[in-house]
Amino acid sequence: MNLSLGKDGTATVTEDSGNGAKTLFGHWADSGSQVTVTFDAVEGTPVEPAMVFQPAHDGLQAVTWNHASWGKVEPPPMKKGFKVKQLYWLTTGP
């Protein structure tokens, strides 16, 4: 799973569980103890429920997500990385 948080408040979440990559776009908000990503509506599909991440071991851990879309297994903690204009977190598969 990759989480990209733009300085402008935009967010991108991508995951490939082995059946092809899924990418959703939205916006993020930091409450101080959690980062909540709310997804943009996609025409013809129900709006994806928000995902919530908490700080964990020098990165972020998904704590709330739509199990039907993203799977029931807790994603591994994401480690911090940097790009020129944004901050992102990523996991590496087993």
BALOVO-285852 format. One line per field, with one value per atom (N, C-alpha, C, O): residue in three letters; x, y, z; atom name. Coordinates in steps of 0.001 Angstrom, whole numbers. Layout:
N
code = [ALA,...]
c1 = [X,...]
c2 = [Y,...]
c3 = [Z,...]
site = [CA,...]
# end
This chain:
94
code = [MET,MET,MET,MET,ASN,ASN,ASN,ASN,LEU,LEU,LEU,LEU,SER,SER,SER,SER,LEU,LEU,LEU,LEU,GLY,GLY,GLY,GLY,LYS,LYS,LYS,LYS,ASP,ASP,ASP,ASP,GLY,GLY,GLY,GLY,THR,THR,THR,THR,ALA,ALA,ALA,ALA,THR,THR,THR,THR,VAL,VAL,VAL,VAL,THR,THR,THR,THR,GLU,GLU,GLU,GLU,ASP,ASP,ASP,ASP,SER,SER,SER,SER,GLY,GLY,GLY,GLY,ASN,ASN,ASN,ASN,GLY,GLY,GLY,GLY,ALA,ALA,ALA,ALA,LYS,LYS,LYS,LYS,THR,THR,THR,THR,LEU,LEU,LEU,LEU,PHE,PHE,PHE,PHE,GLY,GLY,GLY,GLY,HIS,HIS,HIS,HIS,TRP,TRP,TRP,TRP,ALA,ALA,ALA,ALA,ASP,ASP,ASP,ASP,SER,SER,SER,SER,GLY,GLY,GLY,GLY,SER,SER,SER,SER,GLN,GLN,GLN,GLN,VAL,VAL,VAL,VAL,THR,THR,THR,THR,VAL,VAL,VAL,VAL,THR,THR,THR,THR,PHE,PHE,PHE,PHE,ASP,ASP,ASP,ASP,ALA,ALA,ALA,ALA,VAL,VAL,VAL,VAL,GLU,GLU,GLU,GLU,GLY,GLY,GLY,GLY,THR,THR,THR,THR,PRO,PRO,PRO,PRO,VAL,VAL,VAL,VAL,GLU,GLU,GLU,GLU,PRO,PRO,PRO,PRO,ALA,ALA,ALA,ALA,MET,MET,MET,MET,VAL,VAL,VAL,VAL,PHE,PHE,PHE,PHE,GLN,GLN,GLN,GLN,PRO,PRO,PRO,PRO,ALA,ALA,ALA,ALA,HIS,HIS,HIS,HIS,ASP,ASP,ASP,ASP,GLY,GLY,GLY,GLY,LEU,LEU,LEU,LEU,GLN,GLN,GLN,GLN,ALA,ALA,ALA,ALA,VAL,VAL,VAL,VAL,THR,THR,THR,THR,TRP,TRP,TRP,TRP,ASN,ASN,ASN,ASN,HIS,HIS,HIS,HIS,ALA,ALA,ALA,ALA,SER,SER,SER,SER,TRP,TRP,TRP,TRP,GLY,GLY,GLY,GLY,LYS,LYS,LYS,LYS,VAL,VAL,VAL,VAL,GLU,GLU,GLU,GLU,PRO,PRO,PRO,PRO,PRO,PRO,PRO,PRO,PRO,PRO,PRO,PRO,MET,MET,MET,MET,LYS,LYS,LYS,LYS,LYS,LYS,LYS,LYS,GLY,GLY,GLY,GLY,PHE,PHE,PHE,PHE,LYS,LYS,LYS,LYS,VAL,VAL,VAL,VAL,LYS,LYS,LYS,LYS,GLN,GLN,GLN,GLN,LEU,LEU,LEU,LEU,TYR,TYR,TYR,TYR,TRP,TRP,TRP,TRP,LEU,LEU,LEU,LEU,THR,THR,THR,THR,THR,THR,THR,THR,GLY,GLY,GLY,GLY,PRO,PRO,PRO,PRO]
c1 = [852,0,891,1886,530,1212,214,-915,627,-181,642,1752,94,776,-65,-1241,543,-150,470,1626,-300,194,106,-761,985,960,-322,-710,-994,-2249,-3467,-4600,-3246,-4349,-4884,-5825,-4299,-4739,-4081,-3019,-4744,-4229,-4454,-5431,-3526,-3648,-3304,-2273,-4173,-3926,-3924,-4865,-2854,-2738,-2380,-1532,-3043,-2710,-2803,-3669,-1905,-1969,-1919,-865,-3083,-3175,-2948,-3247,-2421,-2160,-3180,-3008,-4242,-5284,-5308,-6332,-4221,-4167,-4239,-4897,-3569,-3504,-4829,-5522,-5155,-6338,-5839,-5100,-6235,-5824,-7059,-7947,-7103,-8183,-7577,-6485,-8312,-7866,-8816,-10002,-8295,-9136,-8378,-7505,-8729,-8124,-7832,-8482,-6854,-6473,-6549,-6446,-6735,-6744,-6004,-6160,-5205,-4431,-5071,-5153,-5528,-6161,-5154,-5523,-3885,-2861,-2458,-1276,-3426,-3119,-3475,-3114,-4180,-4574,-4598,-4773,-4420,-4600,-5793,-5812,-6791,-7991,-7991,-7839,-8161,-8246,-9693,-10228,-10325,-11668,-11523,-10783,-12241,-12062,-13056,-14188,-12603,-13456,-14463,-14175,-15640,-16648,-16194,-15581,-16507,-16241,-17595,-18374,-17862,-19167,-19506,-18707,-20714,-21199,-20854,-21228,-20136,-19790,-20077,-20045,-20362,-20561,-19261,-18168,-19388,-18208,-17515,-18153,-16216,-15412,-15359,-15099,-15599,-15489,-14063,-13096,-13958,-12658,-11733,-12177,-10431,-9400,-8756,-8606,-8378,-7731,-6383,-6278,-5357,-3999,-3516,-3861,-2708,-2106,-592,-90,136,1597,1987,1388,3006,3498,4909,5137,5843,7209,7795,8126,7928,8533,7767,8371,6449,5630,4164,3806,3316,1870,1319,1837,262,-420,-1895,-2533,-2447,-3887,-4620,-4303,-5605,-6382,-7864,-8572,-8340,-9721,-9725,-9156,-10372,-10467,-11639,-12161,-12059,-13157,-12627,-11916,-12967,-12447,-12900,-12181,-14082,-14569,-13695,-13492,-13183,-12353,-10879,-10203,-10372,-8933,-8482,-7282,-9411,-9051,-9150,-9156,-9228,-9410,-8099,-8078,-7009,-5720,-5148,-5101,-4713,-4138,-2885,-1966,-2838,-1633,-437,-595,759,1947,2161,1675,2881,3164,3893,4728,3565,4195,5349,5252,6422,7598,7580,7067,8140,8123,9128,10223,8724,9583,9271,8310,10056,9840,9973,10815,9142,9285,9408,9260,9669,9930,8780,9025,7525,6407,5444,4388,5767,4811,5504,6686,4735,5196,4402,3196,5049,4319,4819,5930,3988,4329,4102,3206,4908,4738,5049,5772,4493,4794,5465,5348,6162,6730,6067,5856,5741,5043,5918,7140,5287,6046,6937,7641]
c2 = [-1173,0,1227,1288,2193,3480,4572,4558,5512,6665,7897,8060,8765,9990,11164,11275,12046,13200,14469,14782,15197,16445,17588,17587,18554,19736,20523,21272,20358,21066,20343,20765,19255,18525,17375,16697,17145,16021,14731,14747,13612,12307,11297,11372,10351,9230,7964,7896,6959,5665,4621,4534,3824,2757,1469,1450,386,-924,-1941,-1849,-2914,-4045,-5298,-5697,-5914,-7129,-8383,-9486,-8231,-9365,-9530,-10363,-8737,-8805,-7543,-7229,-6830,-5558,-4390,-4471,-3323,-2161,-1403,-1302,-877,-32,1303,1341,2391,3725,4586,4631,5271,6209,7562,7645,8618,9982,10641,10315,11564,12259,13380,14010,13620,14686,14158,13222,14757,14297,15423,16602,15015,15956,15302,14107,16086,15611,16147,17360,15249,15658,15755,16067,15489,15506,14101,13835,13197,11817,10841,9666,11322,10477,11297,12516,10605,11198,10503,9278,11282,10730,11104,12273,10109,10319,10089,8993,11130,11000,10982,11778,10061,9830,10621,10871,11010,11705,10719,9529,11221,10391,10031,10839,8804,8338,8026,7241,8643,8489,7019,6251,6652,5298,4310,3140,4758,3855,4561,5789,3769,4391,5041,4591,6084,6746,5788,5179,5671,4812,5417,6613,4624,5154,5646,5183,6568,7145,6082,5081,6333,5513,6362,7574,5715,6417,5751,4525,6580,6124,6743,7880,5986,6489,6334,5434,7223,7077,5743,5308,5093,3816,3562,3529,3386,2974,3754,3166,5057,5921,5904,5988,5798,5796,5877,6437,5320,5312,3896,3074,3625,2341,2576,3387,1871,1947,1301,179,2015,1468,1323,551,2056,1956,2002,2912,1014,966,96,-657,194,-598,-1989,-2169,-2965,-4322,-4949,-5771,-4574,-5121,-4660,-5409,-3449,-2908,-3221,-3543,-3128,-3198,-4499,-4707,-5377,-6643,-6559,-5470,-7715,-7781,-7809,-7522,-8150,-8256,-6866,-6040,-6614,-5310,-5072,-5891,-3953,-3664,-3459,-2990,-3807,-3553,-2053,-1265,-1647,-221,347,-320,1575,2256,3105,3746,3107,3904,5205,5274,6235,7572,7691,7131,8433,8761,10182,10782,10713,12089,12171,11501,12990,13406,14910,15521,15513,16941,17756,18667,17458,18292,17606,18163,16425,15738,14760,14447,14304,13329,12067,12134,10923,9686,8593,8658,7601,6429,5206,5198,4180,2988,1744,1788,631,-659,-1500,-1230,-2511,-3468,-4803,-5207,-5483,-6766,-7850,-7715,-8927,-10034,-10716,-11667]
c3 = [0,0,0,723,-809,-846,-523,-1013,297,659,342,848,-497,-866,-387,-733,417,979,421,706,-374,-955,38,912,-85,784,624,1521,-526,-789,-218,-451,529,1143,304,717,-871,-1697,-1211,-589,-1514,-1099,-2215,-2959,-2314,-3230,-2459,-1790,-2556,-1922,-3024,-3812,-3075,-4065,-3351,-2459,-3759,-3214,-4332,-5202,-4300,-5224,-4379,-3885,-4222,-3401,-4228,-3770,-5450,-6312,-7424,-8314,-7375,-8401,-9250,-9858,-9301,-10022,-9052,-8016,-9389,-8506,-8496,-9508,-7322,-7139,-6605,-5621,-7244,-6819,-6620,-7472,-5481,-5187,-4827,-4265,-5166,-4904,-3919,-3877,-3130,-2167,-1499,-2096,-242,559,1949,2417,2608,3938,4945,4608,6215,7338,8495,8746,9191,10335,11602,11793,12473,13727,14864,15996,14570,15612,16017,16238,16118,16479,15362,15426,14341,13222,11930,11951,10822,9499,8873,8751,8476,7842,6370,6016,5523,4082,3661,3829,3113,2553,1042,465,408,-1018,-1852,-1438,-3039,-3993,-4579,-4711,-4928,-5572,-6983,-7681,-7385,-8737,-9363,-8823,-10494,-11135,-11362,-11896,-10940,-11157,-10070,-10159,-9028,-7920,-6599,-6524,-5545,-4234,-3742,-4084,-2949,-2388,-1422,-563,-1579,-708,692,823,1747,3113,3403,2797,4319,4687,5273,5834,5126,5770,6856,6704,7952,9054,9324,9376,9495,9768,11067,11387,11821,13052,12963,12290,13651,13678,14303,15287,13716,14241,13733,12524,14631,14291,13123,12093,13267,12256,10939,9870,11007,9806,10174,11210,9327,9570,9457,8702,10218,10197,9912,10583,8918,8655,9830,10223,10390,11511,11169,11814,10162,9708,8188,7585,7570,6121,5728,6550,4473,3946,3621,2632,4443,4267,2954,2385,2463,1193,28,-928,99,-982,-830,-1808,403,631,1281,1461,1636,2275,3781,4356,4416,5861,6633,7830,5959,6633,6869,5957,8106,8436,7609,7625,6883,6093,7018,8145,6545,7373,7545,6733,8590,8783,7566,6956,7231,6102,6606,7652,5869,6209,5442,4325,6044,5465,4325,4373,3304,2179,1745,2226,860,406,-1099,-1697,-1705,-3094,-3066,-2008,-4187,-4238,-3657,-2865,-4027,-3616,-2664,-2364,-2183,-1324,-387,-529,554,1531,1282,1044,1330,1105,2030,2556,2215,3015,2142,1298,2341,1549,2344,3340,1892,2485,1430,234,1871,932,1171,2315,103,200,789,847,1226,1814,803,1143]
site = [N,CA,C,O,N,CA,C,O,N,CA,C,O,N,CA,C,O,N,CA,C,O,N,CA,C,O,N,CA,C,O,N,CA,C,O,N,CA,C,O,N,CA,C,O,N,CA,C,O,N,CA,C,O,N,CA,C,O,N,CA,C,O,N,CA,C,O,N,CA,C,O,N,CA,C,O,N,CA,C,O,N,CA,C,O,N,CA,C,O,N,CA,C,O,N,CA,C,O,N,CA,C,O,N,CA,C,O,N,CA,C,O,N,CA,C,O,N,CA,C,O,N,CA,C,O,N,CA,C,O,N,CA,C,O,N,CA,C,O,N,CA,C,O,N,CA,C,O,N,CA,C,O,N,CA,C,O,N,CA,C,O,N,CA,C,O,N,CA,C,O,N,CA,C,O,N,CA,C,O,N,CA,C,O,N,CA,C,O,N,CA,C,O,N,CA,C,O,N,CA,C,O,N,CA,C,O,N,CA,C,O,N,CA,C,O,N,CA,C,O,N,CA,C,O,N,CA,C,O,N,CA,C,O,N,CA,C,O,N,CA,C,O,N,CA,C,O,N,CA,C,O,N,CA,C,O,N,CA,C,O,N,CA,C,O,N,CA,C,O,N,CA,C,O,N,CA,C,O,N,CA,C,O,N,CA,C,O,N,CA,C,O,N,CA,C,O,N,CA,C,O,N,CA,C,O,N,CA,C,O,N,CA,C,O,N,CA,C,O,N,CA,C,O,N,CA,C,O,N,CA,C,O,N,CA,C,O,N,CA,C,O,N,CA,C,O,N,CA,C,O,N,CA,C,O,N,CA,C,O,N,CA,C,O,N,CA,C,O,N,CA,C,O,N,CA,C,O,N,CA,C,O,N,CA,C,O,N,CA,C,O,N,CA,C,O,N,CA,C,O,N,CA,C,O,N,CA,C,O,N,CA,C,O,N,CA,C,O,N,CA,C,O]
# end
